[in-house]
Amino acid sequence: MMRIRFAVAGALLLAACSKSPEDATATYKLGGQSAGMTLKVAANGDARIDMMGNTLIRKDGVDYLVGKDSQGTVVAKIDDLGQVIGTAMKESGAKPPAPPQQPDYELAKTGTETIANLPGELWKLRAKGGAPAPGGELDAVIATDPAYKQMGKAMLLQTRMMTLGMRESGQPENKVDKKVEELMSKGLVLRMGQGVTLEKVEKAKFDADTFKLPAAALGRDALTARFKAERDKMEAAQKAAAAQGGQMPAPPAALKATPAK
């Protein structure tokens, strides 16, 4: 009987500690920018990041960029976009620059810090052995509570997008980027240096349109054609400006990201 009671008590405790994922929104302040960043993550793993006009969406395990060019709205799978950009760079004859001399980096846990009422671990990204590091050390606060694990994974969408063109064009992996990705994989970012700081996390169920794509994603061939058309318009504008000896007009916003409706 005693064993049964302990077993029941243990099961109840486990159930209480293992809460099901919930829909949640994290709002961040971006350094001195007036606009911030919003991260929305659904209980089923769908995610959306809105930042300074950029929109990234993860829907049913697939990552998308919602953008805008001179022809209107563009929806592209991030994998397809990366291949199109990488191929275009190779066809243009652009060669990856020689990798700069970089020290090896390490992550060191140095304490704890609470931000927006959420406790987190304080980490430092620094060069090994006290070697000088370009840009100095980076400190970050990460919440490792399993309740925020899905939100932490969704944040990597932004990192993936920022390094997309470099990876697909064959440029060598940056040691700092690799360590930043490892750091962000530890949980939800509460603070990253002074550039990204969590303001609040709110839990409220999303409506059906939150992760809806505004249009069907372009296939790779159509995306390539669209990308080249925008590039040609930009080059024509540059040549026209050079011929006139005046200031170049604003180029077409080739695949410029725009918030999804």
FENGIZI-V38600 format. One record per residue. RES is the residue in three letters. SS is DSSP state (alpha for helix, beta for strand, coil for the rest). NEAR is the number of other ideal C-beta (glycine too) atoms within 12 Angstrom. Layout:
RES SS NEAR
RES SS NEAR
This chain:
MET coil 7
MET alpha 8
ARG alpha 9
ILE alpha 10
ARG alpha 11
PHE alpha 12
ALA alpha 13
VAL alpha 14
ALA alpha 14
GLY alpha 14
ALA alpha 14
LEU alpha 13
LEU alpha 12
LEU alpha 12
ALA alpha 12
ALA alpha 11
CYS alpha 13
SER coil 12
LYS coil 16
SER coil 14
PRO coil 23
GLU coil 21
ASP coil 28
ALA beta 36
THR beta 29
ALA beta 38
THR beta 24
TYR beta 34
LYS beta 25
LEU beta 25
GLY coil 17
GLY coil 10
GLN coil 16
SER coil 8
ALA coil 17
GLY coil 24
MET beta 34
THR beta 33
LEU beta 41
LYS beta 41
VAL beta 37
ALA coil 30
ALA coil 21
ASN coil 20
GLY coil 23
ASP coil 34
ALA beta 40
ARG beta 39
ILE beta 42
ASP beta 31
MET beta 30
MET coil 21
GLY coil 20
ASN beta 29
THR beta 41
LEU beta 44
ILE beta 41
ARG beta 36
LYS beta 30
ASP coil 17
GLY coil 16
VAL beta 22
ASP beta 36
TYR beta 40
LEU beta 44
VAL beta 40
GLY beta 39
LYS beta 28
ASP beta 30
SER coil 24
GLN coil 21
GLY beta 19
THR beta 28
VAL beta 38
VAL beta 36
ALA beta 40
LYS beta 32
ILE alpha 39
ASP alpha 23
ASP alpha 30
LEU alpha 38
GLY alpha 30
GLN alpha 26
VAL alpha 36
ILE alpha 36
GLY alpha 27
THR alpha 23
ALA alpha 28
MET alpha 25
LYS alpha 18
GLU alpha 15
SER coil 15
GLY coil 9
ALA coil 17
LYS coil 12
PRO coil 20
PRO coil 13
ALA coil 9
PRO coil 15
PRO coil 15
GLN coil 12
GLN coil 22
PRO coil 21
ASP coil 18
TYR beta 29
GLU beta 25
LEU beta 29
ALA beta 21
LYS beta 21
THR beta 19
GLY beta 15
THR beta 17
GLU beta 24
THR beta 16
ILE beta 28
ALA coil 24
ASN coil 13
LEU beta 30
PRO beta 21
GLY beta 33
GLU beta 29
LEU beta 28
TRP beta 36
LYS beta 26
LEU beta 35
ARG beta 28
ALA beta 25
LYS alpha 19
GLY alpha 11
GLY alpha 12
ALA coil 17
PRO coil 14
ALA coil 24
PRO coil 17
GLY coil 18
GLY coil 15
GLU coil 26
LEU beta 31
ASP beta 29
ALA beta 41
VAL beta 35
ILE beta 39
ALA beta 35
THR coil 26
ASP coil 22
PRO alpha 18
ALA alpha 23
TYR alpha 32
LYS alpha 24
GLN alpha 30
MET alpha 45
GLY alpha 36
LYS alpha 29
ALA alpha 40
MET alpha 43
LEU alpha 33
LEU alpha 38
GLN alpha 37
THR alpha 32
ARG alpha 31
MET alpha 34
MET alpha 25
THR coil 26
LEU alpha 30
GLY alpha 26
MET alpha 25
ARG alpha 27
GLU alpha 24
SER coil 25
GLY coil 20
GLN coil 23
PRO coil 18
GLU coil 17
ASN coil 23
LYS alpha 24
VAL alpha 29
ASP alpha 26
LYS alpha 23
LYS alpha 31
VAL alpha 33
GLU alpha 28
GLU alpha 21
LEU alpha 38
MET alpha 37
SER coil 24
LYS coil 31
GLY coil 31
LEU beta 40
VAL beta 43
LEU beta 40
ARG beta 32
MET beta 31
GLY coil 22
GLN coil 16
GLY coil 21
VAL beta 34
THR beta 29
LEU beta 39
GLU beta 22
LYS beta 21
VAL beta 30
GLU beta 20
LYS coil 21
ALA coil 15
LYS coil 16
PHE coil 22
ASP coil 11
ALA coil 10
ASP coil 15
THR coil 28
PHE coil 33
LYS coil 22
LEU coil 30
PRO coil 23
ALA coil 21
ALA coil 16
ALA coil 28
LEU coil 29
GLY coil 17
ARG alpha 21
ASP alpha 14
ALA alpha 22
LEU alpha 34
THR alpha 24
ALA alpha 19
ARG alpha 33
PHE alpha 37
LYS alpha 23
ALA alpha 22
GLU alpha 30
ARG alpha 26
ASP alpha 19
LYS alpha 23
MET alpha 25
GLU alpha 19
ALA alpha 19
ALA alpha 24
GLN alpha 20
LYS alpha 15
ALA alpha 17
ALA alpha 17
ALA alpha 14
ALA alpha 11
GLN alpha 12
GLY coil 8
GLY coil 11
GLN coil 11
MET coil 17
PRO coil 16
ALA coil 14
PRO coil 22
PRO coil 26
ALA coil 21
ALA coil 30
LEU coil 40
LYS beta 25
ALA beta 31
THR coil 25
PRO coil 24
ALA coil 29
LYS coil 16
